[in-house]
Amino acid sequence: MKHNKWLLRISLIIFTGNACANYLTPEFDYMDNGFAVSEVHDISGNTIFKIGIGAFYYNTSPLPNDELGIYYGQAGDSGYGYALWSFTFFMEGDGVDTGEVYYLSILWDWNPGINTSYLTGDSAPVFRTDQHMEITWNLGGMIWGNWYESDENSPYYGRFNPTHAGEYTLSVSLWGEQSVLARSTIYVIAEPIQDKDVIPEPSTLILLGLGLAGLFRNCKSGVHAKNVA
């Protein structure tokens, strides 16, 4: 139930989103399992919050990265306008119930231009009693943002275009009443997809699979005949 309540609070980020044009650079405390992680400590040095963000292949393995907050993926459409990569953010409290309210802010950049941070997002309330929670988003599945394909001849006209190569900024921050307590910011460099790297369509994969299956049967028969001989 706590998980659902946390997701409901995070959903407020979407529906109360606004834009800011501050340019952010990668920052965090350390890398952990593909996440750029930052911590908040109390006056005794104890960790009371962890936040993190990372870019992944469909929320499985992390994109290649330089351990400095820059991830490398490919531009391209994985289907229905979704990017070939997604980003996951998390927040984890230490479980102590102090009644204090903090705010988790998620910012994302739709513009693939270099050194542009047209970030969209807002904050939702969180508490130290919130346990580890993760949410994964794909820019192609989000209708909130301030940059869209402007080419009227493009099939992506008026919405996010995952085929554009470039640099995307993603950031998660934890706020106190008046200031940022911790922030993790990363870049995703979406590189142009090469012809040799084009992912086959599902129908092509099926035909390829059938072809390989037939080849395997033929090879298997040949090996069997050789063994018999």
N, C-alpha and C positions, 0 to 999 in steps of 0.2 A: 504494500500500500504506500509505503514511504517512497518507493521508486516511482509510482504513478504520480504522486503529488509533486515530486521533483521535476518530472517531465512536464507536468502542467505549468509549473512556474517557469521552466525554460521556454515553453511555448510562448510565453509573454514576450520574449525577445523578438519573435517573429512579428507578432501583431502590433508591437509598439515601436517597430524599427524606424530609425532615422539615419541620416547620412552625415558623415564627417569626412573632411578631406585632409586630416593630419597624415603626414608621411611617416610610416613606422618602419623600423629596421628589425632584423631578427634579434630577439633577446630572450633569455631563459637562464635557468640555473645549471641544468645538466640534462643529458639525454638518457632516456630509459625506455628500452623496447620500442624504439621508433618514435617516442614522444619527446617533445621539448617541454621539460617540466620546470615549474617554479614553485617555491615554497613560501609560506608565511609563518613567521615564528612569533612566539610571545616574548615577554621581557626576560624570561628565563632561558630562552633559546630553544624551547620545545616547538616542534612543528605542529601548527594547528590547522593548516590547510595545504593541500597540494592541488595545483591546476596544471593542465598540460594540453598540448595540441600536436597532431601529427598528420601526415598525408600517407594514404595507404592504397593498395590495390584492393578495391572492394572490401575494405575493412579486414584484410587478412595480413599480408606481409607489408612492411613499410616500403615506401618508395626509396630508391637509393638517395642518400643524403651525405653531406660533407661533415656531419656532426656539429656544424656551426649554424644550423637552422635553415639551410637551403636544401630543398628536396628537388629531385629531378624525375619528371614524368614525361608523358607524351600527349600531345594534342590529338584529339580524335573522338569520334562518337561511338560509345559503347552500345548505343541503342536508345531511341526515343529522346535524343538530345542530351543524354547524360555523358559527363566526362569519363575518361578512362581511369580516373582516380577519384577518391573521396577524401574528406578530412574528418578526423575524429577528435573530439575534445572531451576532457573529463575534469571532474572536481571531486575532491575527497576531504571531508572534515575529520577531525580527531575524535568526534563522538561526544565531546564535552558540551553539556547543555548550559549555556550562559545566557540564552535569550537574546544575544546580540544578533542583529541582522546585517548581513553582508550582501553584496550584489555581484553576480557573475555577468560579465559583458562579453559577448561574442561579436567579433568584427570580421567581415569577409570582403574581398576585393573582386569585383566582376571584371575589371578592366585589365586586359593582358599587356597593356603598355608597360615598358620598363619605368621604374621610379614613379609610378602612379598608385596612390592608395585611396581609391574612391570606395571607402569602406562603408558598409551598411550594418546596422545592428543596434542593440540596446541592451538593457540589463534586466535580470530577474533576481528576486531575493533568494538567498541561500543561508544555511545555518551550519554551525560546527557539528551538529548532530547528523547532517547528511553524510551518508556513507558513500563509497566509491560509485560514481555514476558516469556512464559514457554515452555519448550521442554521436552518430555518424551522419553527415550530410554530404550531398553531392550538389555542386553548383547547378547542374542541369536539372535537378529536381526541385529547385527553389524558385518561386515566382517573385521573391522580394529582392530588390536590388535597384541600382541606378545606372546600369550600363547594359545596353542591349545591342544586338546586331542591327545596324542601320542600313545595310545593303538590301534594297527591296527585291533584288534578284536572288538573294540567298534563301535557302529553305529554312534558315533559322531567323529570318527577319522578325524583329520585335521581341526576340527572346535570347537567352544565353546561347552563344555559339561555342561549343566545346572543341571545334576544329582550329580555333585561333591559337597559335603558339604565342608564348609570352610569359610574363611574370605575374603571379597572383600572391597577394598578401593575406594571411590568415592570422587572427589573433584572439586570445582569450585573456581576460583580465579579471582580477578580484578586487573589488572596491570596498573601502570602509565608508564612513559617512561622508567624507569629503575628498578622499584621495585614493589613488591606486596603490594597493598593498603588494600586488604581484602581477606580472604580465608575462605571457609566453607568446612570442610572435615568430612566425616562420614565413618563408617564401616557397612557393612551388613554381619551378621553371618547367613549363609545358613545352617540350621541344617538338618541332615539326615531325610528323610521322612520315617515315620513308616508305617507298613502294614495297620494299622487301619486308617491311614490318606491318603491312596492312593486315588487319585481322579478317579472316574469311567470314562471309555471311553464314548464318546457321545452315542454310540449304547447301552451301559449298562444303561445310564441315560434314554434313550427313553423307554427301556423295563421296567425299574423301574417305570417310570412315568405312563406307561400303567397299570402296576400292581397295583399301588396305586389308579389309577383312577377306576379300577375294584373293588378294595376293598372298596373305598369310596361309589361306587354305591350300593354294597352289604350292607354295613353298613347303608346307607341311607334308603334302602328298609326295612331293619330290624327295624329301628327306626320307620319308617312309619307304618309298620304292628303293632308294639307295641302300637303306639298311637291310631290306628284304633281300636285295641282290647280294 
